[in-house]
């Protein structure tokens, strides 16, 4: 049986891989790739860096650190209430769309952690003061919170940092390093939805409103409006006859960009790729189709495995 016969949705899979910049690994800057994709999940910052490696050449992991350090890129709690790597200029309108839905969940989780609403409000003020004029580590911010009698044990500190991010006070600029969020003026909601629709389609065609809703965490009605306001879809990336093999890191955008990932993940591998508990493992693909999983700690042999090791060390 030939490779072209292995999956009934070859055209969709190849088109989506091309939209995701996986058909060619051209020389691209990290921020260029991020802006094309709009947002890259970054709860695991190393995984976000590997997502960029799979889509470009000419840089190493340290170049992503440099873009974070000098403010070209930021990490913030945005889509689906999860940390994402985005271009600094995209933070304000994405935050305006995503933050309101996150507040209720934040209230509930902080309450479960024994943090009162009054303490949460004071924590936001403490964090805002601490990052004024200087980047701070999580440990430094936890110390500042504890000095004010605000709970920091267990998961309290990261959830208080998330609350400060929801309030538009901080973004992350490295591994557990935080700074004042970019200045933001008023954001027109319809304009933001239109930009969301345009930018999502650029990296995800073909896609439907349900896909945008699943990817963004916004209601289906908002996703429909975003795509309606976006106007004509952008020009599609050329669809290749075949997508080269790729090593994609955990939580790669290619497996998170649509409601149903079965176009890329065969049923026989679905549980291995997504074992539950929010985990999405690193995968190897051939022609855009997942062929197995791999470990970032021990990349597979071969040129691309060697390139992963080189990238992470450079």
WORAPE-V450259 format. One record per pair of residues at least 12 apart in sequence whose C-alpha atoms are under 6 Angstrom apart, sorted by the first residue. I is the first residue (numbers start at 1). J is the second residue. D is the distance in whole Angstrom. If there is no record, write none. Layout:
i = (I	I)
j = (J	J)
d = (D	D)
//
This chain:
i = (13	15	16	16	18	19	19	19	20	21	22	23	25	25	26	26	27	27	27	28	35	37	39	39	39	40	40	41	41	42	42	42	43	47	47	50	51	60	60	61	61	61	62	68	69	72	73	73	73	74	74	74	75	75	76	78	79	79	80	80	92	93	99	124	128	131	131	135	135	136	136	137	137	138	169	193	194	194	194	197	197	197	198	209	209	211	211	214	215	242	243	243	244	245	245	246	246	247	248	248	249	250	250	250	251	264	264	265	282)
j = (263	239	204	205	237	203	204	237	203	55	55	243	55	56	56	57	56	57	58	56	87	203	84	85	86	84	85	83	84	83	84	85	83	249	250	249	252	311	314	311	312	314	314	173	173	88	86	87	88	86	88	173	171	172	171	98	216	217	216	217	184	192	166	164	169	179	180	178	179	177	178	176	177	176	181	226	226	229	230	226	227	230	230	223	224	258	259	259	257	287	287	288	287	285	286	284	285	284	282	283	282	280	281	282	280	289	290	290	294)
d = (6	5	6	6	6	5	6	6	5	5	6	5	5	5	5	6	5	5	6	5	6	5	6	6	5	5	5	6	4	5	5	6	5	5	6	5	6	5	5	6	5	6	6	5	6	6	6	5	5	6	6	6	6	5	5	6	5	6	6	4	6	6	5	5	6	5	5	6	5	6	5	6	4	5	5	5	5	5	5	5	5	5	5	5	5	4	5	5	5	5	4	6	6	5	4	6	5	5	6	5	4	6	5	4	5	5	6	5	6)
//
